[in-house]
Amino acid sequence: MTEGNQTVISWFLLLGLPIPPEHQHLFYALFMAMYLTTILGNLIIIILIQLDSHLHTPMYSFLSNLSFSDLCFSSVTMPKLLQNMQSQVPSIPYAGCLTQMYFFLLFGDLESFLLVAMAYDRYVAICFPLHYTSIMSPKLCVSLVLLSWVLTTFHAMLHTLLMARLSFCEDNVIPHFFCDMSALLKLSCSDTHVNELVIFITGGLVLVIPFVLILVSYARIVATILKVPSAQGIHKAFSTCGSHLSVVSLSYGTVIGLYLCSSSNHSTVKESVMAMMFTVVNPMLNPFIYSLRNRDIKGALGRVFCKKKMMI
Ligand SMILES: *[C@@H]1O[C@H](CO)[C@@H](O)[C@H](O)[C@H]1NC(C)=O
């Protein structure tokens, strides 16, 4: 687009959320509270799972990984958002922007892969209850987690390197509260066809394949339950899978909403609100969805605190 005087851009301006100035303080307090809740809720889950030996099962080790991923995911965007809400010039250096994009993709995908691992774990537990311990061996659990990390690292690295190739000329205003990949592509003055193609292909792989795998796992769980319909079996299956399904629908619902929204019209307000849901509200709600409905976690809370009391 712009020829000639190519000034190299060394920082971007993050416009943040479209909040009227008179409400800035209110929203600052709200986001701060949400961020602290996310950190605290997920930390409690991780610590409980480490401390309580009743929770040393594949399902809870995946859940602990998911909490870790949620914690990191919201820490990629929230501290910068909070800092920028307080500063006069909400800027981010070029390297910081790419770093943020890298970790945003890394932890965002990691969550999606961990949800697949959790769905598979429930599938084995309900469809092959007698072989559960031999199938879900510690070795398989570690391999699934490692595979998730390798795939997401590769995916995030690929997009970040492709982005680093592009040049940015004059426009450095990002109409978003974090360095969003599509917002950055719109600002670039290089040819972005390769980037768009890679996003299209890998986006499909990284979103659609996990989603299909999760759907298949739960479909087979439902089929197994319906084969021998006993009130007790149905209750047991729903109590373990209900919370997983709520998390899956929450995550994929917002992601799909985000992409449908951003492709139909470029309303940045709607996009920011959806992105807010995805990056802030989901990581905050996940620990509550798991622990409020979950007797094991409640039991562990009781045991861990009682032990503390007895030691004192
Ligand atoms: C993640 O899962 C692996 C494999 O089950 C486990 O060894 C590890 O402790 C978990 N990490 C966290 C942070 O929970």
The ligand as an ORCA input file, in Angstrom:
! r2SCAN-3c Opt
* xyz 0 1
  C       0.171    -32.171     33.790
  O      -0.049    -33.535     33.480
  C       1.060    -34.371     33.652
  C       0.719    -35.739     33.114
  O      -0.377    -36.303     33.708
  C       1.463    -34.374     35.115
  O       2.586    -35.213     35.318
  C       1.788    -32.951     35.545
  O       2.056    -32.891     36.922
  C       0.638    -32.012     35.225
  N       1.066    -30.641     35.451
  C       0.402    -29.780     36.226
  C       0.913    -28.413     36.330
  O      -0.587    -30.117     36.808
*
